[in-house]
Amino acid sequence: MENEDRVSDDGHLHPAMDANDAPNELIKAVDELLDNLSSKFSKVSTEVFAKMDEMAQRLDELEASIKASADNSESN
């Protein structure tokens, strides 16, 4: 049987592959998926750390405000 391109029922072209091409295509697809996931993870990780830094700063400001209020009430 010859390796020929075929068109599926939904109109997509599926090029013929040699038996050796299928594993390489799978490896390529998995590598692309892992790269994509790694990129998304890095982005989310960066966003989470930025939010944590922002929350830490806000907590420091809140702590300073509470301490200032406590100092003011003690002096009055």
C-alpha positions in Angstrom: 0.0 0.0 0.0 1.3 3.4 -0.9 1.7 6.3 1.5 -0.7 8.9 0.2 -2.1 12.1 1.7 -5.7 11.7 2.6 -8.6 14.1 3.4 -10.7 13.3 6.4 -14.5 13.6 6.5 -14.2 17.0 8.2 -12.0 18.3 5.3 -8.7 18.3 7.1 -5.6 17.1 5.1 -3.6 14.4 6.7 -0.2 14.0 5.0 1.1 10.5 4.6 3.7 9.5 7.1 6.4 6.9 7.1 6.4 4.5 10.0 9.4 6.4 11.4 7.6 9.8 11.2 4.9 9.0 13.8 7.2 8.7 16.8 9.0 11.9 15.8 5.7 13.7 15.4 4.6 12.5 18.9 7.9 13.6 20.4 7.6 17.0 18.7 4.0 17.4 19.9 5.0 16.5 23.5 7.9 18.8 23.4 5.7 21.7 22.3 3.2 20.9 25.0 5.9 20.8 27.7 7.4 24.1 26.5 3.9 25.7 26.5 3.2 24.4 30.0 6.6 25.6 31.2 6.0 29.0 29.8 2.5 29.3 31.4 3.9 28.0 34.7 6.6 30.6 34.7 4.1 33.4 33.9 1.8 32.3 36.7 4.7 31.8 39.1 5.9 35.4 38.4 2.3 36.7 38.9 2.0 34.8 42.2 5.3 36.1 43.6 4.3 39.7 42.6 1.0 39.4 44.4 2.8 38.0 47.5 5.2 40.9 47.5 2.3 43.3 47.2 0.5 41.6 50.1 3.7 41.7 52.2 4.0 45.4 51.6 0.4 46.0 52.5 0.8 44.0 55.7 3.8 46.0 56.6 1.8 49.2 56.0 -1.1 47.9 58.1 1.3 46.8 60.9 2.9 50.3 60.9 -0.6 52.0 61.0 -1.8 49.8 63.9 1.5 50.5 65.8 1.1 54.2 65.2 -2.5 54.1 66.4 -1.5 52.2 69.5 1.2 54.7 70.2 -1.2 57.6 69.8 -3.8 56.1 72.1 -1.1 55.3 74.7 0.1 58.9 74.7 -3.4 60.3 75.0 
